[in-house]
Amino acid sequence: MKPALSVSLFGEVSSEFFRLLSGGSARLYIDALDAIERAAAYRVQGLEREEVLELIEDVVAGYGEAAQAEDGIALSTREKARAVCEQLARAGWIEEEQRGDWRRLIRFHANGVTMMQTLRKLAFPEGVVFSDKLVNVCTTLARHDPATDPMLREPWQHVESCVALLQEGIAELRSMETAIERHARQQLAASTLKANLSVLFDQFAERIGHACYAELVRARLPLRLGEARRRVEELEMDAALLEKMQSEVVRREPRLAPAAAMARVQVRLDELTTLLESVVPIADAVDRRTAEFTRRSLARFRYLQNTTSENRTRVQAFFETLNRHGTARPLADFEALGAEVPPILLHEMRLPAGMESLFKPRLRRSAGEIEPLDEEASEKQQGDAVRRLHAAMRDSLTVARANRFVDQILPERGASINSNDIPLRTDDDLADLIACLLHAHTSDAHYRVAVPRTLRDTDEADFDRKLTYRIERFSLTRK
């Protein structure tokens, strides 16, 4: 029987190991450990004590004088760094070695490295994914063809594999649920419409809504899980497969009695059933949190729209008042309008047209004669025409045009095509291709562009001839 977790844990590390992470100076210790661990990762033989003290000094200096006090006594930055270093050594985060040449080398303890990796995962969560682990389990359990059913050939191996995949898939659902909660907190903290829409579209929609949550919906887990649970019930009633799994357990552990091996098989099948039954409630919780996030995002958007537009309404009312009462009147007479117009608070006001800038212009320019054009355009006129043409091309080469072109040549998601295989027959097709290249790195693009030259990290490029142009070779992939 395994000992209790606490017994094994505190047999490896001291209680002081964790106390550093919860005391009043926890932030200082964590940042110091982060700096030391990153530096020690590239120095297998260890760090000099002076190097470690310099790293800690930089961290202490960043926290100011408040972090340098200890037991009410103000310490210098060097003294505080030395005290922090000694505390880390006593707690077991770092190890100090005294060399024969009086050198003192410091290494980061292996337990500390493991703990720092966990802390970084908590501080900087990885991108949420929903892979096909749960779908693979359902597919494996749902096969009934004797020729392809893996359960009939190696039942125990696949039962263990299904349990492991279910645990990983449930962990992905939990991560998705946590990520939605994180986005909900960010949404509530958004103080502007821009921040609100950024959380909704740039973060939630791109990383969760259109990615892992969409895959969860397409997986149709409730239907597949029901069939998988029925298959597990069949396994529990199949004496031949149970005996086969029992034999495999005994083969792996010869000291195990047959009755104990059968008990282990039953326990693992019960665990498989429990995991299968727990997937749907967690998926339902993800659905509820997604709906709640959408509702809160809409409510937050309306709130910000109502509160942040108050100044806009005031400015609009101010200029409407000026239009009604200030026509053809000098700026200096605005105060005579009374309470309807607030006083103009301008420090050392300087207006290009003076204080009478709101008067209608006294002189009106008469329409001149239209000069005939020369037969040949001048260089300036040609330049103006080219600039207008460039502006028109920029306006027309939109990301929507690029997406339509990709949808035509790559109707299936995930499909790819090389540039030399892209059919270009007219200049309009060439403009479509240019639009794809212009918007390849935008968030609205439904495709990706990869250039072999950048992947090979070389200056030598291959070119394809399209119409009368040479285009550097690339590959186009639809997302």
C-alpha positions as CSV (number, residue, x, y, z in Angstrom):
1,M,0.0,0.0,0.0
2,K,1.3,3.4,-1.0
3,P,2.0,5.9,1.9
4,A,0.0,9.0,2.2
5,L,0.8,11.8,-0.2
6,S,1.9,14.2,2.5
7,V,4.3,11.6,4.0
8,S,6.0,11.0,0.7
9,L,6.0,14.7,-0.2
10,F,7.5,16.0,3.0
11,G,10.0,13.2,2.9
12,E,11.4,14.7,-0.3
13,V,11.1,18.5,0.5
14,S,10.8,20.5,3.8
15,S,7.8,22.5,4.8
16,E,10.0,25.6,4.3
17,F,10.1,24.8,0.6
18,F,6.4,25.8,0.2
19,R,6.4,28.5,3.0
20,L,8.5,30.8,0.7
21,L,5.6,30.8,-1.8
22,S,3.0,32.0,0.8
23,G,4.7,34.5,3.0
24,G,4.8,38.3,2.8
25,S,7.8,38.3,0.6
26,A,6.5,35.6,-1.7
27,R,6.6,37.8,-4.8
28,L,10.2,38.7,-4.2
29,Y,11.2,35.0,-3.7
30,I,9.3,33.9,-6.8
31,D,10.9,36.5,-9.1
32,A,14.3,35.7,-7.6
33,L,13.8,32.0,-8.2
34,D,12.6,32.7,-11.8
35,A,15.8,34.7,-12.6
36,I,18.1,32.1,-11.0
37,E,16.4,29.1,-12.7
38,R,16.5,30.7,-16.1
39,A,20.2,31.5,-15.8
40,A,21.0,28.1,-14.4
41,A,19.3,26.3,-17.3
42,Y,22.2,27.3,-19.5
43,R,25.0,26.6,-16.9
44,V,25.0,22.9,-16.2
45,Q,28.0,23.1,-14.0
46,G,26.3,25.7,-11.8
47,L,26.4,29.5,-11.2
48,E,29.0,31.4,-9.2
49,R,27.7,32.7,-5.9
50,E,28.5,36.3,-7.0
51,E,26.4,35.8,-10.2
52,V,23.5,34.6,-8.1
53,L,23.8,37.5,-5.8
54,E,23.8,39.9,-8.7
55,L,20.6,38.4,-10.1
56,I,18.9,38.6,-6.8
57,E,20.1,42.2,-6.3
58,D,18.4,43.2,-9.6
59,V,15.1,41.7,-8.4
60,V,15.4,43.4,-5.0
61,A,16.1,46.7,-6.6
62,G,13.0,46.4,-8.7
63,Y,10.9,46.1,-5.5
64,G,12.2,49.3,-3.9
65,E,13.2,50.1,-0.3
66,A,10.1,48.3,1.2
67,A,11.5,44.9,0.1
68,Q,14.9,45.6,1.6
69,A,13.6,45.7,5.2
70,E,13.9,42.6,7.3
71,D,12.6,42.4,10.9
72,G,12.1,46.1,10.9
73,I,15.8,46.8,10.0
74,A,16.7,48.4,6.7
75,L,19.2,46.5,4.8
76,S,21.3,47.4,1.8
77,T,20.5,45.8,-1.6
78,R,23.5,43.5,-1.2
79,E,22.7,42.4,2.3
80,K,19.1,41.7,1.3
81,A,20.3,39.7,-1.7
82,R,22.6,37.6,0.6
83,A,19.7,37.0,3.0
84,V,17.4,35.9,0.2
85,C,20.1,33.5,-1.2
86,E,20.6,31.9,2.2
87,Q,16.9,31.5,2.7
88,L,16.5,29.8,-0.7
89,A,19.3,27.4,0.2
90,R,17.8,26.5,3.6
91,A,14.4,25.9,2.0
92,G,16.0,23.5,-0.5
93,W,15.4,25.5,-3.7
94,I,19.1,25.8,-4.5
95,E,22.2,23.8,-3.6
96,E,25.5,25.4,-2.7
97,E,28.8,23.5,-3.3
98,Q,32.2,24.5,-1.9
99,R,35.0,23.7,-4.3
100,G,38.6,22.9,-3.4
101,D,39.7,26.2,-5.0
102,W,37.4,28.2,-2.7
103,R,34.8,28.6,-5.4
104,R,31.2,28.5,-4.3
105,L,28.9,27.1,-7.0
106,I,25.1,27.2,-6.8
107,R,22.8,24.8,-8.6
108,F,19.1,24.9,-8.9
109,H,17.6,21.8,-7.2
110,A,15.7,19.4,-9.4
111,N,12.6,19.7,-7.2
112,G,12.7,23.4,-7.6
113,V,12.9,23.1,-11.4
114,T,9.7,20.9,-11.4
115,M,7.9,23.4,-9.2
116,M,9.0,26.4,-11.3
117,Q,7.6,24.7,-14.4
118,T,4.2,24.3,-12.6
119,L,4.2,27.9,-11.5
120,R,4.9,29.1,-15.0
121,K,2.0,27.0,-16.4
122,L,-0.3,28.6,-13.8
123,A,0.9,32.1,-14.5
124,F,1.0,31.8,-18.3
125,P,-1.8,29.3,-19.3
126,E,-1.2,27.5,-22.6
127,G,-3.6,27.8,-25.4
128,V,-6.8,25.8,-24.9
129,V,-7.2,22.9,-27.3
130,F,-9.9,20.2,-27.8
131,S,-8.3,17.3,-29.6
132,D,-9.9,14.1,-30.8
133,K,-9.0,12.1,-27.7
134,L,-12.7,11.6,-26.6
135,V,-13.8,10.9,-30.2
136,N,-11.0,8.3,-30.5
137,V,-12.2,6.5,-27.4
138,C,-15.8,6.5,-28.7
139,T,-14.6,5.2,-32.0
140,T,-12.5,2.5,-30.5
141,L,-15.3,1.2,-28.2
142,A,-18.0,1.4,-30.9
143,R,-16.3,-1.0,-33.4
144,H,-18.0,-4.3,-33.7
145,D,-16.4,-5.7,-36.8
146,P,-14.3,-8.8,-35.7
147,A,-11.7,-8.0,-38.4
148,T,-11.0,-4.4,-37.2
149,D,-12.2,-4.4,-33.5
150,P,-9.1,-3.8,-31.4
151,M,-10.9,-4.9,-28.2
152,L,-11.1,-8.5,-29.5
153,R,-7.3,-8.7,-30.1
154,E,-5.8,-6.8,-27.2
155,P,-8.6,-5.8,-24.9
156,W,-6.5,-4.9,-21.8
157,Q,-4.1,-2.7,-23.7
158,H,-7.0,-0.8,-25.3
159,V,-9.0,-0.5,-22.0
160,E,-6.0,1.2,-20.4
161,S,-5.4,3.4,-23.4
162,C,-9.1,4.5,-23.4
163,V,-8.9,5.3,-19.7
164,A,-5.7,7.5,-20.3
165,L,-7.3,9.2,-23.3
166,L,-10.5,9.9,-21.3
167,Q,-8.5,11.5,-18.5
168,E,-6.6,13.7,-20.9
169,G,-9.8,14.6,-22.8
170,I,-11.6,15.6,-19.5
171,A,-8.6,17.7,-18.6
172,E,-9.0,19.5,-21.9
173,L,-12.6,20.2,-21.1
174,R,-11.7,21.5,-17.7
175,S,-9.0,23.8,-19.3
176,M,-11.7,25.1,-21.7
177,E,-14.0,25.8,-18.8
178,T,-11.2,27.7,-16.9
179,A,-10.3,29.7,-20.0
180,I,-13.9,30.8,-20.5
181,E,-13.9,32.0,-16.8
182,R,-10.7,33.9,-17.5
183,H,-12.2,35.6,-20.5
184,A,-15.3,36.4,-18.5
185,R,-13.1,38.2,-15.9
186,Q,-11.3,40.1,-18.6
187,Q,-14.6,41.1,-20.1
188,L,-15.9,42.5,-16.8
189,A,-12.6,44.4,-16.4
190,A,-12.9,46.0,-19.9
191,S,-13.5,49.7,-19.5
192,T,-13.8,50.7,-23.2
193,L,-15.7,49.4,-26.1
194,K,-12.4,48.6,-27.9
195,A,-11.3,46.4,-25.0
196,N,-14.7,44.7,-24.8
197,L,-14.7,43.8,-28.5
198,S,-11.1,42.7,-28.4
199,V,-11.8,40.2,-25.6
200,L,-14.9,38.9,-27.5
201,F,-13.6,38.7,-31.1
202,D,-9.8,38.7,-30.9
203,Q,-9.4,36.4,-27.9
204,F,-12.5,34.4,-27.1
205,A,-13.9,33.9,-30.6
206,E,-10.5,33.1,-32.2
207,R,-9.1,30.9,-29.4
208,I,-12.2,29.2,-28.1
209,G,-15.4,30.0,-30.0
210,H,-14.1,29.2,-33.5
211,A,-11.6,26.6,-32.4
212,C,-12.0,24.2,-29.5
213,Y,-15.6,24.9,-28.8
214,A,-16.6,24.5,-32.4
215,E,-14.8,21.1,-32.4
216,L,-16.7,20.1,-29.3
217,V,-20.0,20.9,-30.9
218,R,-19.0,19.0,-34.1
219,A,-17.9,15.9,-32.0
220,R,-21.5,15.1,-31.0
221,L,-20.3,13.5,-27.9
222,P,-23.6,12.6,-26.2
223,L,-24.6,10.3,-29.0
224,R,-21.2,8.6,-29.2
225,L,-20.7,8.3,-25.5
226,G,-24.0,6.4,-25.1
227,E,-22.9,3.8,-27.6
228,A,-19.5,3.6,-25.9
229,R,-21.1,3.0,-22.5
230,R,-23.2,0.2,-23.9
231,R,-20.0,-1.4,-25.3
232,V,-18.3,-1.3,-21.9
233,E,-21.3,-3.1,-20.4
234,E,-20.9,-5.8,-23.0
235,L,-17.2,-6.1,-22.1
236,E,-18.2,-6.6,-18.4
237,M,-20.4,-9.5,-19.4
238,D,-18.0,-11.2,-21.9
239,A,-16.3,-13.9,-20.0
240,A,-13.8,-14.7,-22.7
241,L,-12.6,-11.1,-22.9
242,L,-12.4,-10.8,-19.1
243,E,-10.3,-13.9,-18.9
244,K,-8.1,-12.6,-21.7
245,M,-7.6,-9.3,-19.8
246,Q,-6.9,-11.3,-16.6
247,S,-4.2,-13.3,-18.3
248,E,-2.5,-10.1,-19.6
249,V,-2.5,-8.6,-16.1
250,V,-0.9,-11.8,-14.7
251,R,1.6,-11.8,-17.5
252,R,2.7,-8.3,-16.6
253,E,2.8,-9.0,-12.9
254,P,3.5,-12.7,-12.3
255,R,3.3,-12.3,-8.5
256,L,-0.3,-11.2,-8.7
257,A,-3.0,-13.8,-7.9
258,P,-5.6,-14.6,-10.5
259,A,-8.4,-13.3,-8.3
260,A,-6.5,-10.1,-7.6
261,A,-5.9,-9.7,-11.4
262,M,-9.6,-10.1,-12.1
263,A,-10.4,-7.6,-9.4
264,R,-8.0,-5.1,-11.1
265,V,-9.8,-5.7,-14.4
266,Q,-13.2,-5.0,-12.9
267,V,-11.9,-1.8,-11.2
268,R,-10.4,-0.5,-14.4
269,L,-13.7,-1.2,-16.3
270,D,-15.6,0.6,-13.6
271,E,-13.2,3.5,-13.9
272,L,-13.8,3.5,-17.7
273,T,-17.6,3.6,-17.1
274,T,-17.3,6.4,-14.6
275,L,-15.1,8.5,-16.9
276,L,-17.5,8.0,-19.8
277,E,-20.4,9.2,-17.7
278,S,-18.6,12.3,-16.4
279,V,-17.8,13.7,-19.9
280,V,-21.4,14.9,-20.7
281,P,-21.8,16.9,-17.5
282,I,-18.5,18.7,-18.0
283,A,-19.4,19.4,-21.6
284,D,-22.8,20.8,-20.5
285,A,-21.0,23.0,-18.0
286,V,-18.8,24.3,-20.8
287,D,-21.9,25.0,-22.8
288,R,-23.5,26.9,-19.9
289,R,-20.3,29.0,-19.3
290,T,-20.1,29.8,-23.0
291,A,-23.7,31.0,-23.1
292,E,-23.1,33.0,-19.9
293,F,-20.0,34.6,-21.3
294,T,-21.9,35.6,-24.5
295,R,-24.7,37.1,-22.4
296,R,-22.3,39.0,-20.2
297,S,-20.4,40.3,-23.2
298,L,-23.6,41.7,-24.7
299,A,-24.6,43.2,-21.4
300,R,-21.2,44.7,-20.9
301,F,-21.2,46.1,-24.4
302,R,-24.5,47.8,-23.9
303,Y,-23.4,49.2,-20.6
304,L,-20.2,50.6,-22.0
305,Q,-22.1,52.0,-25.0
306,N,-24.5,53.8,-22.7
307,T,-21.9,55.1,-20.3
308,T,-19.0,56.0,-22.7
309,S,-21.3,57.8,-25.2
310,E,-22.4,60.4,-22.6
311,N,-19.6,62.8,-23.6
312,R,-20.4,62.2,-27.2
313,T,-24.0,63.3,-26.6
314,R,-22.8,66.4,-24.8
315,V,-20.5,67.4,-27.6
316,Q,-23.3,66.8,-30.1
317,A,-25.7,69.0,-28.1
318,F,-23.0,71.7,-27.9
319,F,-22.5,72.0,-31.6
320,E,-26.2,71.8,-32.3
321,T,-26.6,74.9,-30.0
322,L,-23.8,76.6,-31.9
323,N,-25.6,75.9,-35.2
324,R,-28.8,77.4,-33.8
325,H,-27.5,80.5,-32.1
326,G,-23.9,81.1,-33.3
327,T,-24.3,81.5,-37.1
328,A,-22.5,84.6,-38.4
329,R,-21.3,85.6,-34.9
330,P,-17.7,86.0,-33.7
331,L,-16.2,83.6,-31.3
332,A,-15.8,86.3,-28.7
333,D,-19.6,86.8,-28.4
334,F,-20.3,83.1,-27.5
335,E,-20.5,83.9,-23.8
336,A,-23.4,86.2,-24.5
337,L,-25.5,83.2,-25.3
338,G,-25.8,82.5,-21.6
339,A,-26.2,79.1,-19.9
340,E,-27.0,77.3,-23.2
341,V,-23.3,77.4,-24.2
342,P,-20.6,76.6,-21.6
343,P,-17.6,79.0,-21.4
344,I,-14.8,78.2,-23.7
345,L,-11.7,77.4,-21.6
346,L,-8.7,77.8,-24.0
347,H,-5.4,78.9,-22.6
348,E,-3.8,81.6,-24.7
349,M,-6.1,80.9,-27.6
350,R,-4.7,81.5,-31.0
351,L,-6.9,81.1,-34.1
352,P,-5.5,81.3,-37.6
353,A,-8.4,83.4,-38.8
354,G,-8.8,85.5,-35.7
355,M,-11.7,85.8,-33.3
356,E,-14.1,86.2,-36.3
357,S,-13.4,82.8,-37.7
358,L,-17.1,81.7,-37.6
359,F,-18.3,84.6,-39.8
360,K,-19.2,83.6,-43.3
361,P,-16.5,84.4,-45.8
362,R,-16.9,87.9,-47.2
363,L,-15.2,87.1,-50.5
364,R,-16.3,84.2,-52.6
365,R,-14.1,82.8,-55.4
366,S,-15.6,83.0,-58.8
367,A,-15.6,79.8,-61.0
368,G,-12.7,79.9,-63.4
369,E,-12.6,78.8,-67.0
370,I,-12.0,75.1,-67.7
371,E,-8.6,74.8,-69.3
372,P,-8.4,72.3,-72.1
373,L,-6.2,69.3,-71.7
374,D,-3.0,68.8,-73.8
375,E,-2.8,65.8,-76.1
376,E,-0.1,64.3,-73.9
377,A,-0.4,64.2,-70.1
378,S,2.4,65.9,-68.2
379,E,4.6,64.0,-65.7
380,K,2.6,65.5,-62.8
381,Q,-0.7,64.3,-64.3
382,Q,0.7,60.9,-64.9
383,G,1.9,60.7,-61.3
384,D,-1.5,61.8,-60.1
385,A,-3.2,59.1,-62.2
386,V,-0.8,56.4,-60.9
387,R,-1.5,57.4,-57.3
388,R,-5.3,57.3,-57.9
389,L,-4.9,53.9,-59.5
390,H,-2.9,52.7,-56.5
391,A,-5.5,54.0,-54.1
392,A,-8.3,52.3,-56.1
393,M,-6.3,49.0,-56.1
394,R,-5.9,49.2,-52.3
395,D,-9.6,49.7,-51.9
396,S,-10.5,46.8,-54.1
397,L,-8.0,44.3,-53.0
398,T,-9.8,43.4,-49.8
399,V,-9.6,40.4,-47.5
400,A,-13.1,39.4,-48.5
401,R,-12.0,39.2,-52.1
402,A,-9.0,37.0,-51.0
403,N,-11.3,34.7,-49.0
404,R,-13.7,34.2,-52.0
405,F,-10.8,33.4,-54.2
406,V,-9.4,30.8,-51.7
407,D,-12.9,29.3,-51.3
408,Q,-13.1,28.8,-55.1
409,I,-9.8,27.0,-55.6
410,L,-9.8,25.2,-52.2
411,P,-13.4,24.2,-51.3
412,E,-12.3,21.9,-48.5
413,R,-10.9,22.9,-45.2
414,G,-7.2,22.0,-44.7
415,A,-6.6,21.6,-48.4
416,S,-3.3,23.1,-49.8
417,I,-2.1,24.1,-53.3
418,N,1.2,25.3,-54.6
419,S,1.5,28.6,-56.5
420,N,2.5,26.9,-59.7
421,D,-0.8,25.0,-59.7
422,I,-3.0,28.0,-59.1
423,P,-4.9,28.7,-62.3
424,L,-4.6,32.3,-63.5
425,R,-6.3,33.2,-66.7
426,T,-7.0,36.9,-66.5
427,D,-5.7,40.0,-64.8
428,D,-8.7,39.7,-62.4
429,D,-7.4,36.3,-61.3
430,L,-4.0,37.9,-60.7
431,A,-5.6,40.6,-58.6
432,D,-7.3,37.9,-56.5
433,L,-3.9,36.3,-55.9
434,I,-2.4,39.7,-55.0
435,A,-5.2,40.2,-52.5
436,C,-4.3,36.8,-50.9
437,L,-0.7,37.8,-50.5
438,L,-1.6,41.2,-49.1
439,H,-3.9,39.9,-46.4
440,A,-2.2,36.6,-45.6
441,H,-1.2,37.6,-42.1
442,T,-4.4,39.3,-41.0
443,S,-6.8,37.7,-38.5
444,D,-9.7,37.8,-40.9
445,A,-7.9,35.6,-43.5
446,H,-9.3,32.1,-44.0
447,Y,-6.0,30.8,-45.3
448,R,-2.3,30.6,-44.6
449,V,0.6,31.4,-47.0
450,A,4.0,29.7,-46.5
451,V,7.1,30.6,-48.6
452,P,9.6,27.7,-49.0
453,R,12.5,30.2,-49.0
454,T,11.7,31.3,-45.4
455,L,11.3,27.7,-44.3
456,R,14.7,26.8,-45.7
457,D,16.3,30.0,-44.3
458,T,18.0,30.8,-47.5
459,D,18.1,33.7,-50.0
460,E,17.6,31.5,-53.0
461,A,14.0,31.6,-54.2
462,D,12.1,29.7,-56.9
463,F,9.8,31.7,-59.2
464,D,6.6,30.8,-61.1
465,R,5.6,32.5,-64.3
466,K,2.0,33.6,-64.2
467,L,0.7,35.5,-67.3
468,T,3.5,38.0,-67.9
469,Y,4.8,38.1,-64.3
470,R,7.2,36.2,-62.2
471,I,5.9,35.3,-58.7
472,E,8.0,33.8,-56.0
473,R,6.8,30.3,-55.2
474,F,4.6,29.8,-52.1
475,S,2.0,27.4,-50.8
476,L,-1.7,28.3,-50.0
477,T,-3.5,26.4,-47.3
478,R,-7.1,26.9,-46.3
479,K,-7.8,27.0,-42.5
